[in-house]
Amino acid sequence: MMKSIPKLIRRFTAILLLSLVLLFALNVLLLATYTFNQLPNAYPWKTAEEVAVDLFSKQQPYKLSEKIALELEQSDAWAILIDSATMQVVWQTENLPETIPRTYSISDIAGLTRGYIDGYPTFTGEAKEGLVVLGYPKDRFWKHIWPSWDYQFIASLPKTALTVFGMNLVLIFLIYMIANSRLLKSVKPILAGIQSLPANEPVYVPERGVLSELAVNINKTSEVLQTQSRQLRKRENARANWIAGVSHDIRTPLSMIMGYAGQLEEEPYLTEADRKKAAVIVKQSERMKNLINDLNLASKLEYNMQPVRLKRENMVAVVRQVIVDFMNMDLDDRYPIIWETKETCTSCMIRVDKELIRRAVGNLIWNCINHNEQGCHIYVWVMTENGKCVVIVADNGAGATGEQMDRLNHSPHYMVCDENTTVQRHGLGLLIVRQIIAAHKGEVVIRRSEEYGGFEVRLSVPMEPPVNPAAN
Amino acid sequence: MDVTYLKEKRLLLVDDEQALLDMVVSILKAEGFQNIAVAKNSRDALALADRFLPELAILDVMLPDGDGFSLLEQLKQKREYPVLFLTACGEEEEKFKGFGLGADDYIVKPFLPRELIFRVLAILRRSYKEENPLVKLQNSEIDFERAQVRRDGETIALTAKEYEILSALYRNAGRIVTIDALCEAAWGENPYGYENSLMAHIRRIREKIEKNPSRPVSLLTVKGLGYKLLVEGK
């Protein structure tokens, strides 16, 4: 997330430079247009020249052509002709204001050329025998009286202009940078806050600066998320506790059923048929017991309430104990368990929760038994493969169709499925196996056994926890 | 094997549920246990323990006046004898707590009668073994007190490791004991890598207890998994 800040700065800089270039171009364009529009303002001098030429185009008396006269009239200008010899006004237009003098000195001429007569902006045109002076209304023109610059100034004008432009640029850039870094600074905690939101961590962004409103909203969002996850957690805990409570309460009555049925099963005074009935009760209560245990463990694993105590164990020994426990249970001969681990594989040291792994392997063996009423051989072996410890439980029983396998591998269990479900997809046994192996960051693959033709479940758990390369 | 002497042991049974008490008593009596006293709460149990002097206590974890763990501590303060927990709490933590306090075993309800009997006998045998110095096998006798085997009138001494291995097998007589459990019994913590030594010791034990060591009838191999000791009368 923080990587985006240099990117942002680059982007801002690019936008800034682009806008400066555009601004410059716009100014040049505007100036050019405006100057072009101002060009006609040079006309009073031209008109004065025209009047001078026009006046002498004919012989005496001086008379303006109609066109020029009309032009003067329209601009509300007056004109006089000052004779070079006498310095007297020898011709004038009719609208000449009273206050205009009729005689001029040389300094008057210099003054009126540069500036005004009695506040009227004046323009001169050179004639044969004198000087034509045009006067315009006082508010018509502004005249620059000292039109001279230092030569060096004019000579270095391009350089000066560039320097000024450059300084402007730097100033704008600085303003821009300061403004943006302020913005970025206030964006930073907000970015960090947004980043922590998906991790469901409690977030508090200081609520000040230009983006304080955003910060307030992020804080509110975090609070809402926290409340929600607290509630969810509470509900999950309640559910797991409820399941634990129910299974606890069922255990005692089930003990009675199992205990007495177990006694009846071995009662010599009963008939063979009655003992068989008792055996069925025992078997079914055993199923119920497994179901209760499974339900309890599955709900705890699902809601992360089951502690996973990882310890270095020999997987071969752990699995061996499970098999032996089954063998010692005196199951009938229909389910022989065959230990297929190679003799060379005597140990596979791995960090696991022994009890949970026992449960997983035990569940797989029960699975073979429960799905093969007519009996089957069960094959179990442990091996190491590509840095993983692999436990395989297979049988030569009925197996499952490809479609069933697919469902087992992919569809969620009814317990963790949020759709309404009326069909129980499969027992809890495999769900627990999945949960346990997931808690060990391992993998479960269910498939048809190539070797034995039945069902095969392969558990693989990485031997060493994945090392974070950044930690080295 | 002769376990009659074990069935004369005094058993104290504590559970708040009368029906369960009745059932456990009936299971134990059917098995031949005669000296059984029952209590429904901690207070009665403590009072009873003073007079009855139990040799094994079977306790429920949840009792109306306190839990079984504290009862266990109180009972053990007075006298030392084995304790078996019988509980509806299947939680792992509970199990660890029980073992931490010195419980000898832990049975989660529901249970089968034969499971209860097996565990009770196993604990009793472990705790009161000195009363049974002779274990009869098909072709020999093991005298655990003297660490000897008697066969055809001959007396053969057992080495320390052989003794440990045979004891572990005998405690689970008739049941398979894994290679790992046997190695642990003989070599203690971190028993991995002793499989070959174990095989050598088993061979030597067979030479002592079997008539024909290459065709054993008492100490059987379960390939790849472990060994099983068959005891006469079992």
Chai-1 contact restraints between the chains, C-beta under 6 A:
chainA,res_idxA,chainB,res_idxB,connection_type,confidence,min_distance_angstrom,max_distance_angstrom,comment,restraint_id
A,H248,B,A88,contact,1.0,0.0,6.0,A-B,restraint_1
A,R251,B,A88,contact,1.0,0.0,6.0,A-B,restraint_2
A,R251,B,K109,contact,1.0,0.0,6.0,A-B,restraint_3
A,R251,B,P110,contact,1.0,0.0,6.0,A-B,restraint_4
A,T252,B,E17,contact,1.0,0.0,6.0,A-B,restraint_5
A,T252,B,A88,contact,1.0,0.0,6.0,A-B,restraint_6
A,T252,B,K109,contact,1.0,0.0,6.0,A-B,restraint_7
A,L254,B,P110,contact,1.0,0.0,6.0,A-B,restraint_8
A,S255,B,K109,contact,1.0,0.0,6.0,A-B,restraint_9
A,S255,B,P110,contact,1.0,0.0,6.0,A-B,restraint_10
A,M256,B,A19,contact,1.0,0.0,6.0,A-B,restraint_11
A,M256,B,M23,contact,1.0,0.0,6.0,A-B,restraint_12
A,M258,B,P110,contact,1.0,0.0,6.0,A-B,restraint_13
A,G259,B,M23,contact,1.0,0.0,6.0,A-B,restraint_14
A,G259,B,P113,contact,1.0,0.0,6.0,A-B,restraint_15
A,G262,B,L112,contact,1.0,0.0,6.0,A-B,restraint_16
A,G262,B,P113,contact,1.0,0.0,6.0,A-B,restraint_17
A,Q263,B,P113,contact,1.0,0.0,6.0,A-B,restraint_18
A,K289,B,P110,contact,1.0,0.0,6.0,A-B,restraint_19
A,N314,B,Y192,contact,1.0,0.0,6.0,A-B,restraint_20
A,A317,B,D180,contact,1.0,0.0,6.0,A-B,restraint_21
A,R320,B,T178,contact,1.0,0.0,6.0,A-B,restraint_22
A,R320,B,L225,contact,1.0,0.0,6.0,A-B,restraint_23
A,Q321,B,T178,contact,1.0,0.0,6.0,A-B,restraint_24
A,I323,B,L225,contact,1.0,0.0,6.0,A-B,restraint_25
A,V324,B,I176,contact,1.0,0.0,6.0,A-B,restraint_26
A,V324,B,T178,contact,1.0,0.0,6.0,A-B,restraint_27
A,V324,B,L225,contact,1.0,0.0,6.0,A-B,restraint_28
A,V324,B,G226,contact,1.0,0.0,6.0,A-B,restraint_29
A,M327,B,I176,contact,1.0,0.0,6.0,A-B,restraint_30
A,N328,B,R175,contact,1.0,0.0,6.0,A-B,restraint_31
A,N328,B,I176,contact,1.0,0.0,6.0,A-B,restraint_32
A,W339,B,G224,contact,1.0,0.0,6.0,A-B,restraint_33
A,W339,B,L225,contact,1.0,0.0,6.0,A-B,restraint_34
A,T346,B,E195,contact,1.0,0.0,6.0,A-B,restraint_35
A,S347,B,Y192,contact,1.0,0.0,6.0,A-B,restraint_36
